[in-house]
Amino acid sequence: MANLLHDIQDVLLMGPGPSTVPEKVYKALAAPTIGHLDPYFITIMDEVKVQLQTMLGTKNRLTIPVSGTGSAGMETCFVNLIEPGDKVLILINGVFGMRMQDVATRLGASVDTLEFEWGTPVQLNAVKDKLAASTYKIVAVVHAETSTGVKNPVAEIGRLVAQNGALFLVDAVTSFGGIPVKVDEWGIDALYSGTQKCLSCPPGLAPLTFSPKALEALQARKTKVPNWYLDLTMITAYWEGNTRAYHHTAPINMIYALYQALDIILAEGQDTVFARHKAAHQQLVKGLESLGISMLVAPDYRLPMLNSVLIPDGVDEAKIRKNLLQKHRIEIGSGLGPLAGKIWRIGLMGHTAREESVNRLLCALQKEL
Ligand SMILES: Cc1ncc(COP(=O)(O)O)c(C=O)c1O
């Protein structure tokens, strides 16, 4: 049987993730696999922790990549912090806020939600009123809602949560690496991300950080963490200290890839990387507008790395996506949930966020429309 890997063609990844992976990261994946307790590998793990702390703006000791995709990061945060009956407030304005609600509910939390129209941000007044009326163990929000392209005001929500005394849990899967994420400054207690968006690494790891306050909550649990694989009380024994204890075999080559991907971003400089995302986004919006295409989200709340574009009337949206992929080797994303058939999601994430990607897409779109 022919090996299908020989025929994979390069695609310019301009969807909601994964994003284009730089050559250096592929090379890192192909470096020799060594033992997960090899001292050389442990030094690499320690450096990855420092890279993540630097990029997330945190001194949190517990800052590691969880084995698994972004959803494993979400699950890790909730499963370690929730005990049955705990009160949790989830701010929802898209698919990933809803996923948080599902995860927290399955763990037996008493879940309250505040819902906002998809395509609009979380409203601070509503959060303030809700927090004045009740105390919560956790308040959770998605920073960059990938299903809509909306940026939520995480810093401002953090200030309100601090007054309530709750733990502040943030999804930074799509935001991390493309716009500032300041864990300590914004009062974030638990945060997770993913590798395949603005970090431009293949999917497979979920960077995560827990504040000292979140660790205290973990240590104060009356019940065991109900998931063995994601139990941070055990995982930390592998990621910390002079003697490392086996928990599960680390995805060694994925950690090489993350190490390389973070190194590329830190070498370019985070501010330069953020400016590159913004410039590509502005170029895309201008180009789309000149084709008569408008954006779903109001300018102040737009994410640079995820552009929700209203599909022009009379256009067969699936056919255009298919042609972009088959004829032009460009992937863009469709809408999810209530936005299915109404928007395309154009990603400018990480390595993809460049002038040449935008030019290639605009040119192809013009032909296909
Ligand atoms: C905001 C957000 N949270 C969570 C996830 C889940 O991540 P994964 O698909 O890597 O499990 C995604 C994936 O697109 C996301 O965009």
The ligand as an SDF file (V2000), in Angstrom:
LIG
                    3D

 16 16  0  0  0  0  0  0  0  0999 V2000
  -10.5940   29.4020   22.5420 C   0  0  0  0  0  0  0  0  0  0  0  0
  -10.3740   27.9290   22.4310 C   0  0  0  0  0  0  0  0  0  0  0  0
  -10.4190   27.1770   23.5410 N   0  0  0  0  0  0  0  0  0  0  0  0
  -10.2230   25.8470   23.4920 C   0  0  0  0  0  0  0  0  0  0  0  0
   -9.9690   25.2000   22.3010 C   0  0  0  0  0  0  0  0  0  0  0  0
   -9.7640   23.7340   22.2860 C   0  0  0  0  0  0  0  0  0  0  0  0
   -8.4860   23.4300   21.8760 O   0  0  0  0  0  0  0  0  0  0  0  0
   -8.1040   22.0740   21.1350 P   0  0  0  0  0  0  0  0  0  0  0  0
   -8.9410   21.9840   19.9070 O   0  0  0  0  0  0  0  0  0  0  0  0
   -6.6480   22.2530   20.8790 O   0  0  0  0  0  0  0  0  0  0  0  0
   -8.3810   20.9610   22.0790 O   0  0  0  0  0  0  0  0  0  0  0  0
   -9.9110   25.9480   21.1340 C   0  0  0  0  0  0  0  0  0  0  0  0
   -9.6610   25.3000   19.8360 C   0  0  0  0  0  0  0  0  0  0  0  0
   -9.8860   25.8390   18.7800 O   0  0  0  0  0  0  0  0  0  0  0  0
  -10.1130   27.3480   21.1970 C   0  0  0  0  0  0  0  0  0  0  0  0
  -10.0690   28.0880   20.0930 O   0  0  0  0  0  0  0  0  0  0  0  0
  1  2  1  0
  2  3  1  0
  2 15  2  0
  3  4  2  0
  4  5  1  0
  5  6  1  0
  5 12  2  0
  6  7  1  0
  7  8  1  0
  8  9  2  0
  8 10  1  0
  8 11  1  0
 12 13  1  0
 12 15  1  0
 13 14  2  0
 15 16  1  0
M  END
$$$$
